[in-house]
């Protein structure tokens, strides 16, 4: 199940001490859970606002090691921060501290709701956002094995990246599974129900993802007389390399892409 996969991605969780401080922390977790439940129980996506975009600009993209692997948003640390003014050590949920700083607010309820809503808005944003081809700066600390970077942490965004990301298939936490996710969460390490691209079938119905990629890019594999695909090792490798680049491509799309959804309010 998706909730189990998110929890496994978070790694080993630490135990905490009991006492009055624990009771306060547990009550805060319940408040947070109620807000997230209400967001995920809504019948429609929230209206896309400038505040949502502020948070999307700071999303932290990692590589989810499921099946062939795929880009996703870190469920424990979903947001980047580089400001010395953000003190995450005083907050059980460091993501909330960063969100408060990004939004320039002290309203914890509002920040929690907005970040939970971003979890739902990500697939639609990626499906419609546009970014011109070019070289874009990545955050300090962004890293992926064999990542295709230029000098000074620059990523070369290509039209092929745009096509793939717009067509990506996402794995999401649903209203049916959100309760299980929250009940399994360790209060010491809150999880945000962030989505990730399906590592088995990222762009279509085939687990051999290169076939779907090639068709999306207008370069389909040839077929033999029996109607079976002729799988060229060189083409396979080129598409696999392009696939690995989608982590960096998704990161810069979040940071610089123009939303395809009108901003409300």
N, C-alpha and C positions, 0 to 999 in steps of 0.2 A: 504494500500500500504506500501511497505517496507520503503519508505522515511518517511512516517508519523510515522511509528513505531520507526525509529531511532530518529526522532525529539522528540517523546514523552519520550524516554528513557533519553534524555538529561536533562529533568526536566524544571523548570521554568527559563526563560531567562531574564536577566536584561536589562533595558533601558540604553541608553548612551546619553551624552551631544553632542550638535552640535558645529560647529566652524571649524577652519582650521585644527585642529588635527583630527577631524572626517573625513574631506575630504581626508586627507592623509591615514587614516586607511581604508576608503572605497576603495581607489585606490589600496591599498595593497591586500584587499580582492578580488578585481576583478582580479588582477594578479594571485592570488592563484587559483581562480576559473578557469581561462583559462588553467592553468597547469593541474588541475584535469580533466577538460573536454577533453583535448588532450589525457590524459592517458586512460580514459574510452572510447574514440572513436576509439582506436586502434583495428585492426582486429584480433590481436593475443596477447597472454600473453607476458609480457616483459621477456627477458632473466633473469634467476635467478642469482644474483651476491652475492659476499661476503658482499656488503653493505646492500642488502636486508636482509641477514641473521642477520647482526648486529641489525637491527631494529626489526626483528621477535623475537630475543632473549629477547627483552625488552617489548613485547606486554603485556598489562594489560587485563587479562581475568576476566570478571564478569559474573553474572547470569542474563540472560535476562528474565524478568517475562512475557513471552508470552505463552499462553496455559499451558502446563506442565512445562514450563521454560526450559532453555537450556543455555549452555555456549556461550559467545560471547565476542567481544572486545569492550571496552568502546569507543563510538564514539566521546566523548568530551575529554577524557583523555586516549588515546589509549596506552600510553607508561609509564612504570615505570621509576622513577629516584630517586637516593639516594644521588646524589652529591650536596654538598653545592655550587659548582661552577655554577650550573644551576639556573639562575635568570629568572623565568617565569613571574615575575611581570612586566617586561619591554616589554613583547610580548603579542599582542592580542591573539595569538594562542600559548598556553603553550606547546602543542605537538610539534610545530615546533621548539621551543627553545630546547626541550629535544632531538629532532632528530638531530639538529645541533651539540649538545654536543656529542651524541652517535657517529655520523659520523666524528667528529673532523674536521668540515668544517665551513666556513662562507658563503657558497654558498646557499642562501635561495631557489633559484629556483631549484637547484639540490636536496636539502633535501626535498622540497615539492613534487617533482616528485617521488622520491624514496618511500616516505611514502604513496603516492597515489597508486603506483604500488604494494606495500605490501598488500593493500586492496584486490587487484585482485589475488595475489599469495597465500594467506592464505589457501583457500580450497585445492589447489593442494599440498601445503606443508604438511598439516595435513593428507591428503589421503595417502601419501607415506613415511612420516618421521617414523623413528624407534627409539625406546628407550628400552634398556634392563630393565627387571623388577628389582626393587630395591627402596631404599629410597632416595628421592631428596629434597633439600632445596627449600622452597617457599620464595618469596619476603617478606620482613617485611611489614606488613600492609595487606597482603592477608588474606581474611576472607570470610567464607561462613557459614551460619547456618548449623549445623549438619555435618560440614566438617570432613572427616576422616583423622585427622592429628596425627602424632606421636609427641614425645617430640621435642622441639626446632624447631617448624615449619617445620617438615619433612612430606613429603607425600609419601605413599607407592604405587608406580606405578606397576600395575599388567598386565599380558598378556591380561586380559579381557578389561582393559582400552585401550590397543593398538588396539584391534580388533574393539571396538566400535568407537574410534576416526577415524580410517582409513575408516570406512564405513559411517561416519556422512554425513547427507544431510544439505547443507548450504543455507541460505537465503542471497542473495547478491543484492547490488544496481547494476543495469544494465546500459548500455549506453542509454537506453530509459528513465530511471528514474533519471539519475544523474542531469539533468538540473532542474527538479522539486525540488530535494533535495537542490541544491545550491541556488535556488531562494527563498526558504523558510527559509534559514539559517539566524540566527541573527548574525550580525558581531561581537557582543560582546562574542559570544560563538560558534566559528566555529565547524562544525561537519565534521568528517572524515568518508567517506562511508565504514566503516568496516562491514564485514559480521558477521553472527551469525548462530549457528546451529538451524535448524527448531524446534521450541518448540512443534509443533503439531505432526509432523512425522519425528523424528530425524534420524531414521535408516531404513526407508522403507515406505510402503504405508499405514500403519495402524496407526490410531490415538491412539490406545491402544499400546503404544510403547513397553511395556514389551514383547509382542509376537514377534516383530521384534528382540529385544535384545536377547531373548532366542534362536531364530534360528541362529543368528549370532554367538552366543557362543557355538553352538552345543548342546544345552539343550532345545529342543523345548517342548512346552506344549503338554500334551497328548490330544487326541480327544475322544469324546464319539461316540456312534454308529451312531449318526446323523451327524458326521463330524464337530461338534462344539468343540471349545477349552474348556478344563476343567481348569478354572482359579483358581489355588491354592492360597489362601491368603498369605501363607508363601513365596511362590515363587514370588508372586507379590511384596511383601515387600522387599525381598532380591534384586530383580532387580531394584526397585525404589531407594533403598539405593545406589546401584552401579551407577545408573544414576546420582544421586546427586554428586557423586565423580568425574564425568567427568569434572567439572570445574577445580579442582586441577590437574587432569590428563592432561588436555589441557595446563594448565599453565606450567607444567614441560616439556611437549613435546616441547613447544616453546623454553623453556630455554635450554634444554639439548639434544633434539632429533637430530639424524643424518638425514639430508635432503635426500630424495629419488631422488630429481632432481639434476642433475650435476650442480655445480657452474660454471658460465661462467666468463671469463675475469679475 
